[in-house]
Amino acid sequence: MRIRGKAFWAWADPTLHHQIHDESLADGTAIDVQSRLSRAGGTQLFIGVYAPSGLVLDEQFFDSRPG
């Protein structure tokens, strides 16, 4: 189970539809990439990297991505 950090909760909005790509590396590290369209129509991106224990290694989000 992942223990989400502050960046995820700042980005999270359950009312917006999003696409998810989860990947697990051989050592158990998990990568979570999510994208969505904002209410204004812009592309938003979240990237999270988690230790095998579920703890956050890094989380970043972008409110706007060109293209």
N, CA, C and O atoms as CSV, one atom per row, in Angstrom:
chain,resi,resn,atom,element,x,y,z
A,1,MET,N,N,0.845,-1.181,0.000
A,1,MET,CA,C,0.000,0.000,0.000
A,1,MET,C,C,0.889,1.243,0.000
A,1,MET,O,O,1.839,1.344,0.776
A,2,ARG,N,N,0.567,2.170,-0.872
A,2,ARG,CA,C,1.345,3.411,-0.946
A,2,ARG,C,C,0.890,4.395,0.115
A,2,ARG,O,O,-0.299,4.531,0.403
A,3,ILE,N,N,1.856,5.063,0.676
A,3,ILE,CA,C,1.566,6.126,1.634
A,3,ILE,C,C,1.782,7.433,0.880
A,3,ILE,O,O,2.915,7.871,0.681
A,4,ARG,N,N,0.691,8.037,0.470
A,4,ARG,CA,C,0.763,9.246,-0.352
A,4,ARG,C,C,1.288,10.422,0.456
A,4,ARG,O,O,1.023,10.555,1.651
A,5,GLY,N,N,2.041,11.271,-0.238
A,5,GLY,CA,C,2.608,12.451,0.385
A,5,GLY,C,C,1.780,13.700,0.122
A,5,GLY,O,O,0.705,13.638,-0.476
A,6,LYS,N,N,2.297,14.825,0.576
A,6,LYS,CA,C,1.597,16.110,0.439
A,6,LYS,C,C,1.368,16.488,-1.019
A,6,LYS,O,O,0.319,17.038,-1.355
A,7,ALA,N,N,2.337,16.200,-1.894
A,7,ALA,CA,C,2.192,16.576,-3.301
A,7,ALA,C,C,1.010,15.861,-3.942
A,7,ALA,O,O,0.257,16.469,-4.703
A,8,PHE,N,N,0.840,14.576,-3.642
A,8,PHE,CA,C,-0.298,13.847,-4.210
A,8,PHE,C,C,-1.611,14.465,-3.752
A,8,PHE,O,O,-2.502,14.704,-4.566
A,9,TRP,N,N,-1.735,14.724,-2.461
A,9,TRP,CA,C,-2.995,15.256,-1.944
A,9,TRP,C,C,-3.258,16.681,-2.425
A,9,TRP,O,O,-4.416,17.085,-2.535
A,10,ALA,N,N,-2.217,17.441,-2.710
A,10,ALA,CA,C,-2.401,18.776,-3.292
A,10,ALA,C,C,-2.898,18.667,-4.728
A,10,ALA,O,O,-3.635,19.532,-5.201
A,11,TRP,N,N,-2.495,17.605,-5.421
A,11,TRP,CA,C,-2.865,17.404,-6.826
A,11,TRP,C,C,-4.209,16.697,-6.976
A,11,TRP,O,O,-4.932,16.955,-7.938
A,12,ALA,N,N,-4.549,15.835,-6.069
A,12,ALA,CA,C,-5.731,14.969,-6.185
A,12,ALA,C,C,-7.023,15.766,-6.326
A,12,ALA,O,O,-7.246,16.751,-5.622
A,13,ASP,N,N,-7.861,15.321,-7.245
A,13,ASP,CA,C,-9.205,15.866,-7.420
A,13,ASP,C,C,-10.068,14.735,-7.977
A,13,ASP,O,O,-10.050,14.487,-9.183
A,14,PRO,N,N,-10.820,14.048,-7.124
A,14,PRO,CA,C,-11.579,12.887,-7.579
A,14,PRO,C,C,-12.687,13.194,-8.582
A,14,PRO,O,O,-13.257,12.278,-9.173
A,15,THR,N,N,-12.996,14.476,-8.778
A,15,THR,CA,C,-14.059,14.808,-9.731
A,15,THR,C,C,-13.550,14.865,-11.170
A,15,THR,O,O,-14.352,14.897,-12.103
A,16,LEU,N,N,-12.228,14.878,-11.367
A,16,LEU,CA,C,-11.653,14.925,-12.713
A,16,LEU,C,C,-11.228,13.526,-13.154
A,16,LEU,O,O,-10.581,12.799,-12.400
A,17,HIS,N,N,-11.596,13.159,-14.377
A,17,HIS,CA,C,-11.185,11.873,-14.940
A,17,HIS,C,C,-9.692,11.918,-15.235
A,17,HIS,O,O,-9.184,12.925,-15.727
A,18,HIS,N,N,-8.989,10.833,-14.936
A,18,HIS,CA,C,-7.552,10.804,-15.184
A,18,HIS,C,C,-7.123,9.435,-15.695
A,18,HIS,O,O,-7.818,8.436,-15.510
A,19,GLN,N,N,-5.982,9.414,-16.332
A,19,GLN,CA,C,-5.358,8.192,-16.827
A,19,GLN,C,C,-4.215,7.850,-15.881
A,19,GLN,O,O,-3.523,8.741,-15.389
A,20,ILE,N,N,-4.017,6.550,-15.625
A,20,ILE,CA,C,-2.989,6.108,-14.688
A,20,ILE,C,C,-2.079,5.085,-15.352
A,20,ILE,O,O,-2.540,4.206,-16.080
A,21,HIS,N,N,-0.794,5.210,-15.096
A,21,HIS,CA,C,0.184,4.188,-15.484
A,21,HIS,C,C,0.995,3.852,-14.240
A,21,HIS,O,O,1.709,4.702,-13.707
A,22,ASP,N,N,0.881,2.597,-13.777
A,22,ASP,CA,C,1.642,2.104,-12.629
A,22,ASP,C,C,2.671,1.113,-13.126
A,22,ASP,O,O,2.407,0.317,-14.027
A,23,GLU,N,N,3.832,1.171,-12.535
A,23,GLU,CA,C,4.892,0.248,-12.906
A,23,GLU,C,C,5.686,-0.116,-11.654
A,23,GLU,O,O,5.939,0.734,-10.800
A,24,SER,N,N,6.077,-1.392,-11.554
A,24,SER,CA,C,6.916,-1.848,-10.445
A,24,SER,C,C,8.253,-2.300,-10.995
A,24,SER,O,O,8.312,-3.074,-11.951
A,25,LEU,N,N,9.327,-1.816,-10.390
A,25,LEU,CA,C,10.670,-2.209,-10.794
A,25,LEU,C,C,11.062,-3.512,-10.098
A,25,LEU,O,O,10.405,-3.933,-9.146
A,26,ALA,N,N,12.112,-4.135,-10.565
A,26,ALA,CA,C,12.554,-5.426,-10.028
A,26,ALA,C,C,12.842,-5.363,-8.526
A,26,ALA,O,O,12.658,-6.353,-7.818
A,27,ASP,N,N,13.290,-4.214,-8.043
A,27,ASP,CA,C,13.608,-4.094,-6.610
A,27,ASP,C,C,12.393,-3.742,-5.755
A,27,ASP,O,O,12.527,-3.563,-4.544
A,28,GLY,N,N,11.207,-3.640,-6.364
A,28,GLY,CA,C,9.987,-3.330,-5.636
A,28,GLY,C,C,9.604,-1.870,-5.634
A,28,GLY,O,O,8.520,-1.522,-5.165
A,29,THR,N,N,10.462,-1.003,-6.147
A,29,THR,CA,C,10.137,0.418,-6.263
A,29,THR,C,C,8.950,0.578,-7.218
A,29,THR,O,O,8.907,-0.058,-8.271
A,30,ALA,N,N,8.012,1.410,-6.855
A,30,ALA,CA,C,6.815,1.627,-7.669
A,30,ALA,C,C,6.831,3.034,-8.261
A,30,ALA,O,O,7.208,4.000,-7.598
A,31,ILE,N,N,6.412,3.125,-9.523
A,31,ILE,CA,C,6.306,4.408,-10.216
A,31,ILE,C,C,4.838,4.600,-10.596
A,31,ILE,O,O,4.213,3.706,-11.166
A,32,ASP,N,N,4.309,5.747,-10.284
A,32,ASP,CA,C,2.909,6.079,-10.548
A,32,ASP,C,C,2.885,7.369,-11.372
A,32,ASP,O,O,3.352,8.414,-10.917
A,33,VAL,N,N,2.338,7.284,-12.584
A,33,VAL,CA,C,2.215,8.455,-13.452
A,33,VAL,C,C,0.730,8.641,-13.756
A,33,VAL,O,O,0.058,7.711,-14.202
A,34,GLN,N,N,0.223,9.851,-13.511
A,34,GLN,CA,C,-1.181,10.148,-13.769
A,34,GLN,C,C,-1.279,11.437,-14.569
A,34,GLN,O,O,-0.533,12.389,-14.340
A,35,SER,N,N,-2.207,11.448,-15.509
A,35,SER,CA,C,-2.453,12.666,-16.290
A,35,SER,C,C,-3.949,12.913,-16.351
A,35,SER,O,O,-4.757,11.995,-16.211
A,36,ARG,N,N,-4.296,14.162,-16.562
A,36,ARG,CA,C,-5.707,14.533,-16.664
A,36,ARG,C,C,-5.826,15.877,-17.354
A,36,ARG,O,O,-4.834,16.581,-17.544
A,37,LEU,N,N,-7.040,16.225,-17.725
A,37,LEU,CA,C,-7.340,17.560,-18.233
A,37,LEU,C,C,-7.950,18.368,-17.108
A,37,LEU,O,O,-8.855,17.901,-16.417
A,38,SER,N,N,-7.459,19.573,-16.925
A,38,SER,CA,C,-8.020,20.459,-15.902
A,38,SER,C,C,-9.395,20.949,-16.357
A,38,SER,O,O,-9.806,20.712,-17.493
A,39,ARG,N,N,-10.077,21.617,-15.479
A,39,ARG,CA,C,-11.385,22.184,-15.851
A,39,ARG,C,C,-11.251,23.211,-16.973
A,39,ARG,O,O,-12.193,23.438,-17.732
A,40,ALA,N,N,-10.074,23.828,-17.074
A,40,ALA,CA,C,-9.831,24.818,-18.129
A,40,ALA,C,C,-9.327,24.165,-19.420
A,40,ALA,O,O,-9.120,24.853,-20.419
A,41,GLY,N,N,-9.130,22.844,-19.405
A,41,GLY,CA,C,-8.705,22.142,-20.613
A,41,GLY,C,C,-7.211,21.933,-20.752
A,41,GLY,O,O,-6.753,21.452,-21.789
A,42,GLY,N,N,-6.431,22.286,-19.723
A,42,GLY,CA,C,-4.978,22.100,-19.773
A,42,GLY,C,C,-4.583,20.705,-19.302
A,42,GLY,O,O,-5.296,20.085,-18.513
A,43,THR,N,N,-3.457,20.220,-19.782
A,43,THR,CA,C,-2.947,18.909,-19.379
A,43,THR,C,C,-2.194,19.027,-18.064
A,43,THR,O,O,-1.299,19.862,-17.932
A,44,GLN,N,N,-2.551,18.199,-17.093
A,44,GLN,CA,C,-1.891,18.168,-15.803
A,44,GLN,C,C,-1.242,16.802,-15.607
A,44,GLN,O,O,-1.745,15.797,-16.108
A,45,LEU,N,N,-0.125,16.763,-14.876
A,45,LEU,CA,C,0.653,15.543,-14.732
A,45,LEU,C,C,1.110,15.366,-13.289
A,45,LEU,O,O,1.530,16.319,-12.633
A,46,PHE,N,N,1.020,14.123,-12.807
A,46,PHE,CA,C,1.537,13.753,-11.493
A,46,PHE,C,C,2.495,12.581,-11.676
A,46,PHE,O,O,2.199,11.644,-12.417
A,47,ILE,N,N,3.651,12.633,-10.997
A,47,ILE,CA,C,4.618,11.540,-11.010
A,47,ILE,C,C,4.986,11.239,-9.565
A,47,ILE,O,O,5.400,12.131,-8.826
A,48,GLY,N,N,4.834,9.978,-9.163
A,48,GLY,CA,C,5.200,9.555,-7.818
A,48,GLY,C,C,6.114,8.346,-7.878
A,48,GLY,O,O,5.918,7.449,-8.698
A,49,VAL,N,N,7.105,8.325,-7.017
A,49,VAL,CA,C,8.016,7.184,-6.903
A,49,VAL,C,C,7.975,6.744,-5.443
A,49,VAL,O,O,8.143,7.556,-4.533
A,50,TYR,N,N,7.746,5.425,-5.228
A,50,TYR,CA,C,7.528,4.893,-3.891
A,50,TYR,C,C,8.451,3.719,-3.615
A,50,TYR,O,O,8.697,2.891,-4.492
A,51,ALA,N,N,8.957,3.652,-2.399
A,51,ALA,CA,C,9.812,2.548,-1.962
A,51,ALA,C,C,8.986,1.261,-1.879
A,51,ALA,O,O,7.757,1.322,-1.843
A,52,PRO,N,N,9.637,0.116,-1.848
A,52,PRO,CA,C,8.902,-1.145,-1.705
A,52,PRO,C,C,7.994,-1.171,-0.465
A,52,PRO,O,O,6.970,-1.855,-0.464
A,53,SER,N,N,8.356,-0.449,0.562
A,53,SER,CA,C,7.539,-0.375,1.780
A,53,SER,C,C,6.302,0.505,1.596
A,53,SER,O,O,5.407,0.494,2.441
A,54,GLY,N,N,6.243,1.267,0.496
A,54,GLY,CA,C,5.125,2.167,0.233
A,54,GLY,C,C,5.413,3.616,0.562
A,54,GLY,O,O,4.618,4.496,0.230
A,55,LEU,N,N,6.542,3.879,1.211
A,55,LEU,CA,C,6.879,5.265,1.564
A,55,LEU,C,C,7.243,6.080,0.328
A,55,LEU,O,O,7.773,5.545,-0.646
A,56,VAL,N,N,6.957,7.355,0.376
A,56,VAL,CA,C,7.256,8.274,-0.725
A,56,VAL,C,C,8.765,8.457,-0.875
A,56,VAL,O,O,9.457,8.774,0.093
A,57,LEU,N,N,9.268,8.256,-2.082
A,57,LEU,CA,C,10.642,8.634,-2.397
A,57,LEU,C,C,10.649,10.004,-3.057
A,57,LEU,O,O,11.511,10.836,-2.774
A,58,ASP,N,N,9.674,10.233,-3.946
A,58,ASP,CA,C,9.546,11.536,-4.609
A,58,ASP,C,C,8.153,11.644,-5.210
A,58,ASP,O,O,7.624,10.669,-5.744
A,59,GLU,N,N,7.566,12.816,-5.123
A,59,GLU,CA,C,6.296,13.118,-5.780
A,59,GLU,C,C,6.399,14.520,-6.363
A,59,GLU,O,O,6.889,15.442,-5.712
A,60,GLN,N,N,5.935,14.666,-7.587
A,60,GLN,CA,C,5.897,15.974,-8.231
A,60,GLN,C,C,4.624,16.069,-9.048
A,60,GLN,O,O,4.141,15.068,-9.577
A,61,PHE,N,N,4.083,17.270,-9.152
A,61,PHE,CA,C,2.956,17.468,-10.053
A,61,PHE,C,C,3.126,18.766,-10.808
A,61,PHE,O,O,3.803,19.690,-10.355
A,62,PHE,N,N,2.506,18.815,-11.951
A,62,PHE,CA,C,2.594,19.956,-12.849
A,62,PHE,C,C,1.176,20.359,-13.212
A,62,PHE,O,O,0.415,19.556,-13.751
A,63,ASP,N,N,0.820,21.607,-12.915
A,63,ASP,CA,C,-0.525,22.099,-13.206
A,63,ASP,C,C,-0.748,22.345,-14.690
A,63,ASP,O,O,-1.890,22.393,-15.146
A,64,SER,N,N,0.318,22.500,-15.436
A,64,SER,CA,C,0.183,22.757,-16.863
A,64,SER,C,C,1.391,22.184,-17.600
A,64,SER,O,O,2.537,22.424,-17.219
A,65,ARG,N,N,1.122,21.434,-18.649
A,65,ARG,CA,C,2.170,20.880,-19.498
A,65,ARG,C,C,1.859,21.293,-20.930
A,65,ARG,O,O,0.736,21.100,-21.395
A,66,PRO,N,N,2.824,21.852,-21.628
A,66,PRO,CA,C,2.567,22.243,-23.015
A,66,PRO,C,C,2.305,21.024,-23.902
A,66,PRO,O,O,2.911,19.967,-23.726
A,67,GLY,N,N,1.401,21.195,-24.844
A,67,GLY,CA,C,1.117,20.130,-25.825
A,67,GLY,C,C,0.257,19.059,-25.264
A,67,GLY,O,O,-0.068,18.099,-25.963
